[in-house]
Amino acid sequence: MVAKSVNATYPLTKSCINGQGCIGEDDELESLMDSETNRRQLARGRRYIGYDALKKNNVPCSRRGRSYYDCKKRRRNNPYRRGCSAITHCYRYAR
C-alpha cells in the first residue's frame, strides 16, 4: 500500500469545538514524537555539517589551526597574534 503525502501548513492557533477539547493542544507532544515530518524538518536544517565529518575516525581538517569550513585555503583562520603589554609580561620599560 502506498500513501500519498500532502504538505500543508496550518496556523498555530487553538480552536475548541463544543467543549470537546482543543485542536492543537497536543502540539508539544506531537513535536516530540518520531515522524516522517519531524525527520524531514531536522534534515532540512543541516547546513553546517557534512557527511565527511560524520565518518568514523576521520578528522575534518588535518591542518592545525584551520577551520573546518576553509580547510583547503592557504591562509590560517584567525591566526594567533597578541600585542606586547604590561599584562602579558612582555612590556619593556624604556628609560
N, CA, C and O atoms as CSV, one atom per row, in Angstrom:
chain,resi,resn,atom,element,x,y,z
A,1,MET,N,N,0.840,-1.175,0.000
A,1,MET,CA,C,0.000,0.000,0.000
A,1,MET,C,C,0.885,1.238,0.000
A,1,MET,O,O,1.819,1.331,0.797
A,2,VAL,N,N,0.610,2.167,-0.862
A,2,VAL,CA,C,1.378,3.399,-0.970
A,2,VAL,C,C,0.488,4.555,-0.561
A,2,VAL,O,O,-0.624,4.714,-1.065
A,3,ALA,N,N,0.991,5.354,0.355
A,3,ALA,CA,C,0.221,6.512,0.823
A,3,ALA,C,C,0.762,7.767,0.160
A,3,ALA,O,O,1.969,7.913,-0.034
A,4,LYS,N,N,-0.110,8.632,-0.171
A,4,LYS,CA,C,0.263,9.896,-0.781
A,4,LYS,C,C,0.386,10.932,0.322
A,4,LYS,O,O,-0.525,11.088,1.135
A,5,SER,N,N,1.516,11.645,0.355
A,5,SER,CA,C,1.698,12.645,1.402
A,5,SER,C,C,1.354,14.022,0.857
A,5,SER,O,O,1.616,14.338,-0.303
A,6,VAL,N,N,0.771,14.817,1.714
A,6,VAL,CA,C,0.389,16.176,1.351
A,6,VAL,C,C,1.054,17.113,2.333
A,6,VAL,O,O,0.920,16.942,3.545
A,7,ASN,N,N,1.761,18.088,1.832
A,7,ASN,CA,C,2.388,19.086,2.692
A,7,ASN,C,C,1.442,20.261,2.835
A,7,ASN,O,O,1.098,20.913,1.849
A,8,ALA,N,N,1.027,20.527,4.043
A,8,ALA,CA,C,0.117,21.642,4.297
A,8,ALA,C,C,0.605,22.402,5.511
A,8,ALA,O,O,1.222,21.828,6.409
A,9,THR,N,N,0.335,23.666,5.536
A,9,THR,CA,C,0.677,24.466,6.703
A,9,THR,C,C,-0.605,24.959,7.338
A,9,THR,O,O,-1.537,25.379,6.652
A,10,TYR,N,N,-0.636,24.904,8.647
A,10,TYR,CA,C,-1.805,25.317,9.401
A,10,TYR,C,C,-1.403,26.415,10.367
A,10,TYR,O,O,-0.268,26.421,10.842
A,11,PRO,N,N,-2.283,27.330,10.666
A,11,PRO,CA,C,-1.947,28.370,11.641
A,11,PRO,C,C,-1.738,27.766,13.022
A,11,PRO,O,O,-2.316,26.728,13.343
A,12,LEU,N,N,-0.924,28.404,13.827
A,12,LEU,CA,C,-0.599,27.895,15.155
A,12,LEU,C,C,-1.588,28.401,16.202
A,12,LEU,O,O,-1.186,28.891,17.257
A,13,THR,N,N,-2.850,28.286,15.914
A,13,THR,CA,C,-3.878,28.720,16.854
A,13,THR,C,C,-4.644,27.513,17.347
A,13,THR,O,O,-4.659,26.467,16.698
A,14,LYS,N,N,-5.274,27.659,18.481
A,14,LYS,CA,C,-6.103,26.601,19.041
A,14,LYS,C,C,-7.563,26.968,18.838
A,14,LYS,O,O,-7.946,28.131,18.959
A,15,SER,N,N,-8.361,25.980,18.532
A,15,SER,CA,C,-9.795,26.231,18.434
A,15,SER,C,C,-10.525,25.086,19.118
A,15,SER,O,O,-10.198,23.919,18.903
A,16,CYS,N,N,-11.501,25.412,19.929
A,16,CYS,CA,C,-12.270,24.415,20.666
A,16,CYS,C,C,-13.629,24.231,19.996
A,16,CYS,O,O,-14.244,25.192,19.535
A,17,ILE,N,N,-14.084,22.983,19.950
A,17,ILE,CA,C,-15.366,22.667,19.334
A,17,ILE,C,C,-16.276,22.054,20.390
A,17,ILE,O,O,-16.031,20.939,20.850
A,18,ASN,N,N,-17.310,22.767,20.770
A,18,ASN,CA,C,-18.335,22.287,21.708
A,18,ASN,C,C,-17.753,21.700,22.984
A,18,ASN,O,O,-18.310,20.742,23.521
A,19,GLY,N,N,-16.678,22.231,23.474
A,19,GLY,CA,C,-16.099,21.769,24.729
A,19,GLY,C,C,-15.500,20.382,24.652
A,19,GLY,O,O,-15.288,19.761,25.694
A,20,GLN,N,N,-15.219,19.869,23.468
A,20,GLN,CA,C,-14.685,18.516,23.310
A,20,GLN,C,C,-13.161,18.511,23.204
A,20,GLN,O,O,-12.579,17.541,22.719
A,21,GLY,N,N,-12.536,19.543,23.637
A,21,GLY,CA,C,-11.083,19.620,23.549
A,21,GLY,C,C,-10.677,20.631,22.504
A,21,GLY,O,O,-11.500,21.097,21.716
A,22,CYS,N,N,-9.455,20.952,22.505
A,22,CYS,CA,C,-8.961,21.973,21.591
A,22,CYS,C,C,-8.092,21.342,20.519
A,22,CYS,O,O,-7.310,20.431,20.791
A,23,ILE,N,N,-8.234,21.826,19.325
A,23,ILE,CA,C,-7.362,21.403,18.246
A,23,ILE,C,C,-6.021,22.089,18.466
A,23,ILE,O,O,-5.957,23.304,18.656
A,24,GLY,N,N,-4.973,21.315,18.438
A,24,GLY,CA,C,-3.648,21.888,18.609
A,24,GLY,C,C,-3.164,21.886,20.040
A,24,GLY,O,O,-2.103,22.446,20.317
A,25,GLU,N,N,-3.904,21.272,20.978
A,25,GLU,CA,C,-3.445,21.304,22.358
A,25,GLU,C,C,-2.344,20.293,22.620
A,25,GLU,O,O,-1.651,20.404,23.631
A,26,ASP,N,N,-2.156,19.321,21.756
A,26,ASP,CA,C,-1.094,18.329,21.930
A,26,ASP,C,C,0.066,18.585,20.973
A,26,ASP,O,O,0.823,17.665,20.662
A,27,ASP,N,N,0.214,19.813,20.507
A,27,ASP,CA,C,1.280,20.118,19.553
A,27,ASP,C,C,2.663,19.874,20.136
A,27,ASP,O,O,3.549,19.397,19.426
A,28,GLU,N,N,2.870,20.188,21.403
A,28,GLU,CA,C,4.183,19.981,22.016
A,28,GLU,C,C,4.525,18.505,22.070
A,28,GLU,O,O,5.658,18.120,21.782
A,29,LEU,N,N,3.553,17.669,22.438
A,29,LEU,CA,C,3.773,16.232,22.499
A,29,LEU,C,C,4.013,15.676,21.105
A,29,LEU,O,O,4.865,14.808,20.915
A,30,GLU,N,N,3.273,16.168,20.143
A,30,GLU,CA,C,3.418,15.683,18.776
A,30,GLU,C,C,4.786,16.012,18.202
A,30,GLU,O,O,5.337,15.230,17.429
A,31,SER,N,N,5.334,17.153,18.569
A,31,SER,CA,C,6.653,17.521,18.055
A,31,SER,C,C,7.749,16.635,18.632
A,31,SER,O,O,8.823,16.524,18.041
A,32,LEU,N,N,7.501,16.003,19.771
A,32,LEU,CA,C,8.477,15.095,20.365
A,32,LEU,C,C,8.400,13.695,19.768
A,32,LEU,O,O,9.328,12.901,19.921
A,33,MET,N,N,7.303,13.393,19.092
A,33,MET,CA,C,7.110,12.067,18.525
A,33,MET,C,C,7.952,11.917,17.265
A,33,MET,O,O,8.222,12.892,16.564
A,34,ASP,N,N,8.363,10.677,16.985
A,34,ASP,CA,C,9.147,10.385,15.802
A,34,ASP,C,C,8.209,10.236,14.611
A,34,ASP,O,O,7.367,9.338,14.589
A,35,SER,N,N,8.349,11.089,13.649
A,35,SER,CA,C,7.503,11.012,12.467
A,35,SER,C,C,8.308,11.439,11.252
A,35,SER,O,O,9.372,12.046,11.372
A,36,GLU,N,N,7.791,11.117,10.100
A,36,GLU,CA,C,8.467,11.479,8.856
A,36,GLU,C,C,8.602,12.991,8.714
A,36,GLU,O,O,9.625,13.484,8.238
A,37,THR,N,N,7.585,13.716,9.119
A,37,THR,CA,C,7.629,15.174,9.026
A,37,THR,C,C,8.738,15.744,9.894
A,37,THR,O,O,9.479,16.622,9.453
A,38,ASN,N,N,8.861,15.254,11.129
A,38,ASN,CA,C,9.908,15.747,12.025
A,38,ASN,C,C,11.297,15.394,11.500
A,38,ASN,O,O,12.225,16.194,11.621
A,39,ARG,N,N,11.446,14.216,10.925
A,39,ARG,CA,C,12.738,13.837,10.353
A,39,ARG,C,C,13.100,14.753,9.197
A,39,ARG,O,O,14.258,15.143,9.049
A,40,ARG,N,N,12.119,15.097,8.380
A,40,ARG,CA,C,12.390,15.988,7.253
A,40,ARG,C,C,12.773,17.380,7.739
A,40,ARG,O,O,13.655,18.020,7.166
A,41,GLN,N,N,12.115,17.846,8.789
A,41,GLN,CA,C,12.445,19.167,9.317
A,41,GLN,C,C,13.861,19.192,9.869
A,41,GLN,O,O,14.584,20.170,9.681
A,42,LEU,N,N,14.258,18.130,10.547
A,42,LEU,CA,C,15.614,18.067,11.085
A,42,LEU,C,C,16.641,17.953,9.965
A,42,LEU,O,O,17.707,18.564,10.035
A,43,ALA,N,N,16.327,17.182,8.944
A,43,ALA,CA,C,17.255,17.008,7.832
A,43,ALA,C,C,17.419,18.297,7.041
A,43,ALA,O,O,18.494,18.559,6.501
A,44,ARG,N,N,16.388,19.087,6.968
A,44,ARG,CA,C,16.433,20.337,6.221
A,44,ARG,C,C,17.376,21.339,6.881
A,44,ARG,O,O,17.950,22.183,6.193
A,45,GLY,N,N,17.547,21.263,8.192
A,45,GLY,CA,C,18.357,22.231,8.916
A,45,GLY,C,C,19.836,21.924,8.940
A,45,GLY,O,O,20.587,22.657,9.584
A,46,ARG,N,N,20.294,20.886,8.279
A,46,ARG,CA,C,21.714,20.519,8.335
A,46,ARG,C,C,22.515,21.297,7.304
A,46,ARG,O,O,22.852,20.781,6.239
A,47,ARG,N,N,22.808,22.527,7.633
A,47,ARG,CA,C,23.577,23.381,6.744
A,47,ARG,C,C,25.031,23.478,7.170
A,47,ARG,O,O,25.840,24.036,6.428
A,48,TYR,N,N,25.389,22.967,8.314
A,48,TYR,CA,C,26.704,23.243,8.866
A,48,TYR,C,C,27.616,22.036,8.991
A,48,TYR,O,O,28.781,22.194,9.356
A,49,ILE,N,N,27.140,20.867,8.709
A,49,ILE,CA,C,27.976,19.685,8.874
A,49,ILE,C,C,27.814,18.796,7.649
A,49,ILE,O,O,26.711,18.648,7.123
A,50,GLY,N,N,28.900,18.212,7.204
A,50,GLY,CA,C,28.867,17.366,6.021
A,50,GLY,C,C,29.030,15.904,6.397
A,50,GLY,O,O,29.332,15.570,7.542
A,51,TYR,N,N,28.825,15.037,5.410
A,51,TYR,CA,C,28.944,13.605,5.658
A,51,TYR,C,C,30.382,13.218,5.999
A,51,TYR,O,O,30.595,12.277,6.764
A,52,ASP,N,N,31.360,13.914,5.457
A,52,ASP,CA,C,32.754,13.591,5.771
A,52,ASP,C,C,33.064,13.796,7.248
A,52,ASP,O,O,33.900,13.085,7.806
A,53,ALA,N,N,32.412,14.743,7.878
A,53,ALA,CA,C,32.641,14.991,9.303
A,53,ALA,C,C,32.026,13.896,10.163
A,53,ALA,O,O,32.429,13.712,11.311
A,54,LEU,N,N,31.066,13.175,9.626
A,54,LEU,CA,C,30.395,12.129,10.394
A,54,LEU,C,C,31.075,10.768,10.270
A,54,LEU,O,O,30.720,9.838,10.995
A,55,LYS,N,N,32.036,10.636,9.376
A,55,LYS,CA,C,32.704,9.354,9.199
A,55,LYS,C,C,33.526,9.010,10.434
A,55,LYS,O,O,34.122,9.882,11.066
A,56,LYS,N,N,33.546,7.739,10.762
A,56,LYS,CA,C,34.266,7.271,11.937
A,56,LYS,C,C,35.772,7.447,11.744
A,56,LYS,O,O,36.301,7.190,10.662
A,57,ASN,N,N,36.446,7.881,12.783
A,57,ASN,CA,C,37.898,8.070,12.796
A,57,ASN,C,C,38.377,9.001,11.680
A,57,ASN,O,O,39.417,8.758,11.068
A,58,ASN,N,N,37.636,10.037,11.426
A,58,ASN,CA,C,38.009,10.994,10.392
A,58,ASN,C,C,38.126,12.377,11.008
A,58,ASN,O,O,37.221,12.838,11.705
A,59,VAL,N,N,39.241,13.031,10.746
A,59,VAL,CA,C,39.436,14.401,11.197
A,59,VAL,C,C,39.010,15.306,10.047
A,59,VAL,O,O,39.556,15.185,8.951
A,60,PRO,N,N,38.051,16.211,10.258
A,60,PRO,CA,C,37.561,17.042,9.158
A,60,PRO,C,C,38.651,17.877,8.495
A,60,PRO,O,O,38.654,18.036,7.274
A,61,CYS,N,N,39.562,18.404,9.279
A,61,CYS,CA,C,40.656,19.191,8.714
A,61,CYS,C,C,41.919,18.835,9.482
A,61,CYS,O,O,42.026,19.115,10.676
A,62,SER,N,N,42.860,18.229,8.806
A,62,SER,CA,C,44.071,17.771,9.494
A,62,SER,C,C,45.106,18.874,9.657
A,62,SER,O,O,46.140,18.651,10.287
A,63,ARG,N,N,44.859,20.048,9.111
A,63,ARG,CA,C,45.797,21.158,9.245
A,63,ARG,C,C,45.548,21.899,10.543
A,63,ARG,O,O,44.427,22.331,10.813
A,64,ARG,N,N,46.584,22.047,11.341
A,64,ARG,CA,C,46.460,22.667,12.649
A,64,ARG,C,C,46.074,24.142,12.532
A,64,ARG,O,O,46.646,24.880,11.729
A,65,GLY,N,N,45.104,24.559,13.336
A,65,GLY,CA,C,44.685,25.947,13.369
A,65,GLY,C,C,43.708,26.336,12.281
A,65,GLY,O,O,43.349,27.508,12.173
A,66,ARG,N,N,43.271,25.399,11.483
A,66,ARG,CA,C,42.361,25.699,10.386
A,66,ARG,C,C,40.925,25.378,10.777
A,66,ARG,O,O,40.666,24.454,11.549
A,67,SER,N,N,40.018,26.141,10.241
A,67,SER,CA,C,38.601,25.902,10.452
A,67,SER,C,C,38.141,24.785,9.523
A,67,SER,O,O,38.752,24.556,8.479
A,68,TYR,N,N,37.083,24.097,9.890
A,68,TYR,CA,C,36.512,23.047,9.053
A,68,TYR,C,C,36.037,23.621,7.722
A,68,TYR,O,O,36.132,22.955,6.692
A,69,TYR,N,N,35.533,24.840,7.735
A,69,TYR,CA,C,34.915,25.414,6.551
A,69,TYR,C,C,35.923,25.900,5.524
A,69,TYR,O,O,35.640,25.861,4.327
A,70,ASP,N,N,37.082,26.352,5.954
A,70,ASP,CA,C,38.068,26.814,4.984
A,70,ASP,C,C,39.389,26.072,5.155
A,70,ASP,O,O,40.459,26.680,5.192
A,71,CYS,N,N,39.298,24.782,5.256
A,71,CYS,CA,C,40.464,23.933,5.475
A,71,CYS,C,C,41.408,23.964,4.281
A,71,CYS,O,O,42.624,23.891,4.462
A,72,LYS,N,N,40.890,24.068,3.093
A,72,LYS,CA,C,41.714,23.972,1.893
A,72,LYS,C,C,42.348,25.293,1.484
A,72,LYS,O,O,43.176,25.322,0.573
A,73,LYS,N,N,41.975,26.380,2.137
A,73,LYS,CA,C,42.599,27.662,1.826
A,73,LYS,C,C,44.021,27.681,2.371
A,73,LYS,O,O,44.339,26.949,3.308
A,74,ARG,N,N,44.861,28.500,1.797
A,74,ARG,CA,C,46.264,28.529,2.198
A,74,ARG,C,C,46.522,29.334,3.461
A,74,ARG,O,O,47.479,29.052,4.181
A,75,ARG,N,N,45.694,30.323,3.743
A,75,ARG,CA,C,45.940,31.145,4.927
A,75,ARG,C,C,45.268,30.534,6.158
A,75,ARG,O,O,44.282,29.805,6.047
A,76,ARG,N,N,45.817,30.843,7.321
A,76,ARG,CA,C,45.257,30.340,8.569
A,76,ARG,C,C,44.032,31.147,8.946
A,76,ARG,O,O,43.966,32.347,8.682
A,77,ASN,N,N,43.081,30.503,9.552
A,77,ASN,CA,C,41.872,31.165,10.007
A,77,ASN,C,C,42.116,31.729,11.397
A,77,ASN,O,O,42.446,30.987,12.323
A,78,ASN,N,N,41.955,33.032,11.546
A,78,ASN,CA,C,42.091,33.709,12.823
A,78,ASN,C,C,43.438,33.390,13.484
A,78,ASN,O,O,43.461,32.813,14.571
A,79,PRO,N,N,44.547,33.750,12.855
A,79,PRO,CA,C,45.855,33.411,13.420
A,79,PRO,C,C,46.077,34.098,14.767
A,79,PRO,O,O,45.535,35.171,15.032
A,80,TYR,N,N,46.874,33.462,15.599
A,80,TYR,CA,C,47.127,33.966,16.942
A,80,TYR,C,C,48.133,35.101,16.881
A,80,TYR,O,O,49.286,34.899,16.499
A,81,ARG,N,N,47.699,36.287,17.254
A,81,ARG,CA,C,48.572,37.451,17.336
A,81,ARG,C,C,48.160,38.251,18.556
A,81,ARG,O,O,46.981,38.558,18.727
A,82,ARG,N,N,49.100,38.585,19.390
A,82,ARG,CA,C,48.773,39.461,20.511
A,82,ARG,C,C,49.860,40.518,20.642
A,82,ARG,O,O,51.029,40.296,20.329
A,83,GLY,N,N,49.436,41.631,21.100
A,83,GLY,CA,C,50.375,42.729,21.271
A,83,GLY,C,C,51.191,42.571,22.533
A,83,GLY,O,O,50.914,41.712,23.370
A,84,CYS,N,N,52.181,43.397,22.656
A,84,CYS,CA,C,53.037,43.382,23.824
A,84,CYS,C,C,52.546,44.445,24.798
A,84,CYS,O,O,52.512,45.630,24.470
A,85,SER,N,N,52.167,44.015,25.994
A,85,SER,CA,C,51.673,44.954,27.002
A,85,SER,C,C,52.143,44.503,28.379
A,85,SER,O,O,52.730,43.431,28.525
A,86,ALA,N,N,51.881,45.320,29.371
A,86,ALA,CA,C,52.315,45.000,30.732
A,86,ALA,C,C,51.632,43.741,31.248
A,86,ALA,O,O,52.241,42.966,31.985
A,87,ILE,N,N,50.401,43.533,30.877
A,87,ILE,CA,C,49.673,42.376,31.403
A,87,ILE,C,C,50.174,41.054,30.819
A,87,ILE,O,O,50.028,40.008,31.452
A,88,THR,N,N,50.759,41.089,29.627
A,88,THR,CA,C,51.302,39.867,29.040
A,88,THR,C,C,52.764,39.647,29.416
A,88,THR,O,O,53.397,38.714,28.922
A,89,HIS,N,N,53.299,40.493,30.279
A,89,HIS,CA,C,54.668,40.391,30.808
A,89,HIS,C,C,55.744,40.502,29.734
A,89,HIS,O,O,56.849,39.992,29.921
A,90,CYS,N,N,55.451,41.145,28.633
A,90,CYS,CA,C,56.500,41.383,27.643
A,90,CYS,C,C,56.733,42.878,27.466
A,90,CYS,O,O,57.504,43.302,26.606
A,91,TYR,N,N,56.066,43.653,28.279
A,91,TYR,CA,C,56.193,45.107,28.207
A,91,TYR,C,C,57.580,45.504,28.683
A,91,TYR,O,O,58.021,45.079,29.751
A,92,ARG,N,N,58.254,46.300,27.910
A,92,ARG,CA,C,59.596,46.744,28.275
A,92,ARG,C,C,59.538,48.196,28.691
A,92,ARG,O,O,58.971,49.045,28.004
A,93,TYR,N,N,60.134,48.451,29.820
A,93,TYR,CA,C,60.176,49.825,30.313
A,93,TYR,C,C,61.347,50.553,29.656
A,93,TYR,O,O,62.503,50.166,29.833
A,94,ALA,N,N,61.057,51.565,28.927
A,94,ALA,CA,C,62.121,52.353,28.280
A,94,ALA,C,C,62.458,53.527,29.183
A,94,ALA,O,O,61.575,54.306,29.544
A,95,ARG,N,N,63.706,53.659,29.545
A,95,ARG,CA,C,64.136,54.750,30.417
A,95,ARG,C,C,64.919,55.754,29.670
A,95,ARG,O,O,65.363,56.746,30.249
